[in-house]
Amino acid sequence: MDVSAPAFAVARRNVDAYRLGSRAHLVRSDLFAGLANARYDVMVANPPYVDARSMGRLPLEYRHEPPLALAGGRDGLAFVRRILADARRHLTPHGILVVEIGNNRRVLERAYPALPFT
């Protein structure tokens, strides 16, 4: 899933280049909005996770990325919270969710002390 048309186009090229069309399903969507009742065994996410304070201090090479790809809100978890709120509805009973969170592990664990992060 990706809301960004350019990012979605890159994902499509990668699926085609690596012949993953029968195993990967791409959806242009703002997180889970375009999934209806679909369920998946594996979901992998690389949401924006840079906190507001760090956005202005990013190295120059990072600033070439659109802010939509990096800015994760005040504490960097704005999109991660949305993913965690809705992922269960779209995972199979033994499905897994893999989410990149950068250096926000402690912030995430404090925000969700009951979840068993690995």
Order of alpha helices (4+ residues) and beta strands (2+ residues): alpha-beta-alpha-alpha-alpha-beta-alpha
